[in-house]
């Protein structure tokens, strides 16, 4: 009897192996998007679907230490089952025993296996059966940890992403126009442009080139994902000088314009960035010896989970490409936030299941080429492109390759993912027509100290399937004055263009637009735009808010503003602050919106502020230089006060370098106050 049992078992094993080999030779490919995976629990973003996505690099992690954990898998078809392989994340997170059941309808289940587990990677065989549903139930963990599975594999089934359409490079460099399939996501994007910082000031040419690049980016979005998404840009031009105290100093003399900076600064102009879906902040910057940019560009969330990005803009020329590269890269980060905040996947490692993280695109090059051979042709072959992978032999080649992978990132997303964003951000709007007529800016804010009027460059895009419409007549009316918008065009790097092909039909002639400078003033509330031509008759109203900023500067001198302390001087204007001494000024205040102190000199100094002249808040400690040190005065400290008291003294020895001199010299000191005036 024992031999007979052994022979029966051997026959069953041989049959099982042969059946498995047969299944393996008939590989069925299924996309992970066609599989429905549910589980009893999950920890953080390690959801059950990661246990059967075709990649060992991902994992499901349960959230309970107890027994009773389970995973259910619904396939899009009836399959043959005879074996299930489980790769646990480690031996610590392996279940002591498991049971496997199969079902036709997900309701009535047949148990096919029950028994203990023995190793971190193990196959569980059972009699061949069929079904469209698989359920695995787990006993308690071996060592008291939560359960975690890297991959569940079924012989004969291959989990693989479907082949995607070729996406090209985009923005007139070879991107085909795609018709809309239905409703699209519309996002409101606030774009504050700070034209004046304490290191550099934009001239009109710089401002023009920045806005020209925004037209370029807007075209890129329209051509890459305009069938799924549209954006309204809202311009906020801020001319008021951004002082040191208004830009975050993350390290000594290294600055970055953070969300807190932008929200606080724009609040003075009665602008709330959280009223918008995305905030893209651009700021004029030139590196100085005592002021370096902390990041060229960076992104994070602002208040109310508003996706935010910021980058510094240095000297531009007509052919400068870095601006477009940084804008696209940082904008990608804000899209990551949109997907993340709406419960969708953002990937930093393989496999790609959602929106690839912009900082890890070079790690996905091989996967992109696996899914879409010839992605970069004819710009480069697959063999050349693979060399730019992370830790590969060649460095990232610039904008052409970046635009390709950014376009690919967007184009691989099912349109439902964009529509799902509307649950929390933006809104759904009707499908795109073949004709697109759109002013670049849906609204304009001006916050300026340059005077009661200001010129603004106003672009309008008129496109037919992505191509510029030559025959349009475009006018802008401001008050009683009518401006004619002329044809203009932004510069394209010829090396970034791809050969003219049917699938890459847009770009050679599609980069023109209409634009001109218009004058806005404190009385301007709207700009009326009219676009007419063959079968075109469109009118737009662009709201305008003009905020004029008055500045009051009080230069502190020893005669009118001296309050108390040691009046040591060297020459007519130099005050000496020595060890143990201090100098205090009293400055008359009014109902200003914001105030700050400017100090120039040498040596180390501690600046304190008080509303009473008795108790001082130390607001800045550091080394003086030839460039003004700007120290902000907290509004709540001097609100409704007649005076503010400013105290200067040498910092305590432990707050300055041992090599620092024991005497400091102050050559200039002033209190600057601003009032924001809106009609």
Buried (B, 14 or more C-beta within 10 A) or exposed (E): EEEEEEEEEEEEEEEBEEBBEEBEEEEEEBEBEEBBBBBBBBBEEBBBBBBBBBBBEBBBBBBBEEBEBBBBBBBEEEBBBBBBBBBBBEEBBBBEBBBBBBBEEBEEBEEBBBEEBEEBEBEBBBEBEEBBBBBBBBBBBBEEBBBBBBBBBBBBBEBBBEEEEBBBBBBBBBBBBBEBEEBBBBBBBBBBBBBBBBBBEBEEEBBBBBBBBBBBBBBBBBBBBBBBBBBBBBBBBBBBBBBBBBBBBEEEBBBBBBBEBBBEBBBBBEBEBBEBBBBBBBBBBBBEEBBBBBBBBBBEBBEEBBBBBBBBBBEBEEEBBBBBBBBBBBBBBBBBBBBBBBEBBBBEEBBBBBBBBBEBBBBBBBBBBEBBEEBBBEBBEBEEBBEBBEEBEEEBBBBBBBBBBBBBBBBBBEBEBBBBBBEEBBEEBEEBEEEBBBBBBBBBBBBBBBEEBBEBBBBBBBBBBBBBBEEBEBBBBBBEEEBEBEEBBBBBBEEBBBEEEEEBBBBBEBBBBBBBEBEBBBEBBBBBBBBBBEEBEBEBEBBBBBBBBEEEEBEBEEEEBBBEBBEBEEEEEBBBBBEEBBBBBBBEBEEBBBBBBBBBBBBBBBBBBBBEBEEBEEBBBBBBBEBBBBBBBEEEBBEEBEBBBBBBBBBEEEEBEEEBBEBBBBBBBBBBBBBBEEE
